[in-house]
Amino acid sequence: GKVVGFSGRLMVKNDNVGKYVNSPTSLIYEKQNELFGLYQAKHSISKNGLCYLVEGQMDVISMYQVGIKNVVSSGGTALTENQINLIRRLTSNITLIFDGDKAGENAALKGINKCLKEQMNIKTTSVN
């Protein structure tokens, strides 16, 4: 429930910088070990027996604002085994909701394979 790092998203495309800018790795923050919104979502994930995993932090905030509280984000990074294990502590059911662009499709395919390897029950959809 405490802040371990910061993240920002560029609003104007810049080919010299990534879309997301995150805090650097430190003693308390490793991006691949964190899920944005997990602290706020963990009760709802357990209660509903389902976790929605979305691409970015703004996706989490948008869903939370309309009442969907069992949602987390990998924070603009590829889904990792450590992140899947954080979810699996609460439920084995996960739905990936990624953008319908090429990057979202690639992330979904990689995420599906990783989730299946970790024996998660998985569904996926895309948003345009």
Order of alpha helices (4+ residues) and beta strands (2+ residues): beta-beta-alpha-beta-alpha-beta-alpha-beta-alpha-beta
